[in-house]
C-alpha cells in the first residue's frame, strides 16, 4: 500500500459514523472543559489530525465509531467525503488552537471559548445531523473558493442518490 493510499480520506463517508465521532468529540471536549485537563485538548487535536490525514483508519475514536457504534444504528447512510474532511480540518484548527492557548500560553479562557464552540457544533452534528463544516464547504464551493471537481457529488444530488442505493 502506498503512502498516498494510506493517507486517503474515504469517499463516501457513513454519516452515522461521522455523527458518532461528533458525539465522542462532545464527550472529550466537555470533559476537558469540566476538568480543565488541557492535555485532553491536545488529545482532541491529535484525533482530528489523524482523521484529516486518513479518515478513521488511525483514529481510535474514528475506528470505534465506524466498527462499533455506527453499525448499531442500521444501514449506512453515505454522504460525500470531502465536506467531512473539511469539517475535520476545522475541528483540528479549533482544538489545536485550544491546546496551544492553554498549554503553550496559559490562556485557558481562550481555550475554553474555543472548546465551547467545538462542543456546540459537534452537538449539532451528533444530535441533529447538521454539519456546520459541510455547510461552509458548500458555500465555499458556490463562491468558487473550492473547485467543483473537489466534490462532484456535492453539486449533483443524483450522484448522492446512486451512492446510497444498493447495487
N, C-alpha and C positions, 0 to 999 in steps of 0.2 A: 504494500500500500504506500502510495506516495505521500509526501508531506501535504500536498495540496488536497488530496482526498481525506487525509487525516484531519485537516483543519477546515473542513467544509461544513456549512450550515445546512440542515435539512430543508428541503423544499419539495412538497408542502410540509406543514407542521400540524400536529394534532392539537387543536385548540384546547381540548380538555387537559392535556399535559401542560400547556402553557399557563392555563388558569391554575393548575395545581402548583406550578413553580411560583406563580404570583402569590399564592397562599403561603408558601414557605417563606417568601420574601417578607410578607406581612409579619409572620411569626418572628423571624430573625431580627428585622428592623424594630419591631415592637419590643422585643426582649432587650435589644440594645438601648432603646430609649428608657425602658423601665429600670434597668440595672446600671446604666451608664458604663457598661463594659465595652469600651470603644474598640477593643480588638475585634469585637463582633462585626463592626462596620468594615474593618479590613477583610474579614472573612466573607462578608456580603460582596465586597468589591471583587475578591478573587473568584467567587462563584459566578458573578456576572462576566468577568473576563474569560473564564473557561467556557461559558455558554456562547459568548460572542465569537470565540475562536472556533468552536466545534459543536455548537448546539449542546445537547445533553450528554454527548459522548464522555467527557471528562468531569462533568459536574455531578457531585453526589446528589444534590437536590434535583437536578435535571433527570438523572437516572431513576431516582425514587419516583418522580412524577410520571415518567414515561412507562416504567416497568411495573410499578405497584399501584399508584394512586389512580391514574387516568383509566386503566383497564376496568377498574371497579365502577366507572361511570358509563360503561357500554361502548358501543361502536365509536370509533374515532371520528371526529369532525375536522376535516382537513381545511386549512387556510394557508394562504401564501406565506412562505418563509421570510423573504426579505424585510417586510414590515416588522416581523417579530425580532429579527436580528437587530434592526434599527432600535427597537424598544429596549432590547437587552443592552445595547450600547449606551443609550440614555441612562439606564439604570447603573451601568458601570461608572459613568461620569458622576452621577449623583452620589452613589455610595462611596466611590473613590474620593470625591470631594469631602464627604463627611469624615472619612477615615483620616485624610490628610489634615483637615481642620482640627479634629480632636486630638489625634496622636502627634501630629507634627507641630501644631501651634497652640494647643490647649484651648482652642476656640470651640468649646462644647456647645455654646448657644447656636453657632452657625451649623455645627454638625447635627444638632437636634432638629433644627429647622429643615435641613436637607433630608434627614431621615423621615421627618413627619410628612414631607411632600411625597417621598417614596412610598410610605405607608398608604397615603390617600390613593395614589394612582395604582398601586398593587391591589388594594382593596377593590377598586373599580373593576380591574381586570378579573380578579379572582371571583368576586361575588356577582358582578353584572355582565361580565364578558366584554367590557369596554376597554380597549387597549388604547390609551392616550398616545403612546409612541406610534402605533399603527395609524391612528387618526392623523397625527402630524406628518407621518411618512406620505400618506395620501395627498395631503395639502402640498407638501414639497414636490411631489410628482406633478401635480396640476400646475404649480408655479414654474416647472421646468428645472428646478434645482436638482432633483433626482431624475435621471433619464428614464423614459418609459420602458426601455428594454431591460432595466433592472428587475422589473416585476410585471411581466405581460399579464399574469392572472389578476393583478391588482386593478387593471383597467378593463378587463374583459370578463364580465360576470359568467359568461358561458364556459370559460376555461375552469372557473371555480366549481361550477355545477358538474362538469365532467370529472374533475378530480375527486369529488366527494361521492360520485356514484360508483357502485361496484362494477367491475369489469365483466 
